[in-house]
Amino acid sequence: RASKIRVACFRELQNSIADSSYQLLADLIKQYELKDFILTNNSIVNSLTGSDFLFKGLYHNEQSIKSIEGVDYAWIEEAQTVSNESIEILTPTIRKPGSKIIYTYNRLEEEDPVHKRLVIEGRPNTLIINVNYDVALKYGWLPENIRLEIEDDKINRPSLYRQKWLG
């Protein structure tokens, strides 16, 4: 039997569950017909293991974030917008032995706090995976309309293509 885990899904700004990663996860659960998951108004729970996903905004939410216990995985989506202050609140909060923080982002600036901290300065025990559209193309996940947009940028706007599609 699989063990219970807790996944906390964060964004810098999240005024409601609609602003979170909830819908993406709910859609994937439905797409892959994962019948063990129960979708509530503000969380996702696995009925077999008791594992759960919770969703929180980081900005101006320090006390709520600090009180979260037992997180195995923290996923920070759109992490290019996360402030230094939010990082400093989050990192000591995810303290369960073996826990991990996963940042996914599309860098806007070289000085984005998460990018600066993880890539430029470097952190111990950090795995950096650079994923661009080529991965989606390789596995057949890239919609044709996006592929055409990429090709148009590559031919007509090479500088934009490098920034927009190659990170």
Beta strands, then each sheet from edge to edge (+ up, - down):
strand 1: 6-11
strand 2: 37-39
strand 3: 43-46
strand 4: 52-57
strand 5: 73-76
strand 6: 100-103
sheet 1: 2+ 3- 4+ 1+ 5+ 6+
end
